[in-house]
Amino acid sequence: MHALKFDWNPVTGIDIIGNFKLHFYSLMWIVAFLLGLYIMKRIYTKEKVKLEYLDPMFIYVVLSTMLGARLGHVLFYQSELISQDFFSIFLPFKFKGGFEFTGFQGLASHGATIGIIIGMYLYRRKYTYKSLLWILDRLVIPVASGAVFVRIGNFINSEIIGKASGDFPLGVRFIQEYYNKYEVQSITKIRDVQDAYNAVANNPELLEAVPYRHPAQLYESFCYVFVFLILWYFYSKTLKREQSGFLLGLFLVLLWTVRFFIEFVKEAQVDERATWALNTGQWLSIPFILIGLYLMFGYKPKTSAT
């Protein structure tokens, strides 16, 4: 059996004008949101809920997801931005070290989850047609499908990379993660960044320094396909959809269990103490798993969802 190893040096977007670029990572988010809207439309149609409730829900979900993901990343992984480059937290630009359009980079799934729950709480205060848990039990299905595409976007961006894979038969050399754009321009003397990366990709000596790594993003994306399918099965084929909080709990258990174990082959996103048995992502996943188990097996609603 031949080892499945390859070099990863993609075009990450389309140049629009100047420093502005349409990133494929951003397109993956758009696909995730639009697919989610389609799935929720099917669910609401099946359950004879007015579709007019979906448009405001879509706005709440988009805003709460992006804001929660961004703030979660800053608080959990990059808190120095608060003092060093505050406006880059909320805007798709970098101001420190020169003005640059970056897109919305640095998004944490833990923060996105918290943001969505808060967003749906605020949405439910205005639109009272169903209970909060009823809404969340359905919403987690498209959220799981969206997570598949977000991780594909991370792979395109060569971010959230895995640890060195060593002799493991599957490995990827993330050229654009190993050499930043300033390094490749300096090394190759080529001004165009993509052309400079292409020159590195064709240089065996420069490639030799780049380690093969686990494509942790693809591992995670693949697992999320099954999270989505399991949720869809329990929703469409069983009566568990009538148990308030069950699908939300199942989502939390499945998704964050996947995340917990994938972290073992993923490079830590922040500096970790060597004495810690678990990294930040794993510690943050444990509360979600415990809450999920409680919703599945311990939560007893005072009244039935309406």
Secondary structure, 3 states (H helix, E strand, C coil): CCCEEEEECCCCEEEEECCEEEEHHHHHHHHHHHHHHHHHHHHHHHCCCCHHHHHHHHHHHHHHHHHHHHHHHHHHCCCCHHHHCHHHHCCCEECCCCCEECCCCCCCHHHHHHHHHHHHHHHHHHCCCCCHHHHHHHHHHHHHHHHHHHHHHHHHCCCCCECECCCCCEEEEEHHHHCCHHHHHHHHCCCCHHHHHHHHHCCHHHHHCCCCECCHHHHHHHHHHHHHHHHHHHHHHCHHHHCCCHHHHHHHHHHHHHHHHHHHHECCCCCCCCCCCCCHHHHHHHHHHHHHHHHHHCCCCCCCCC
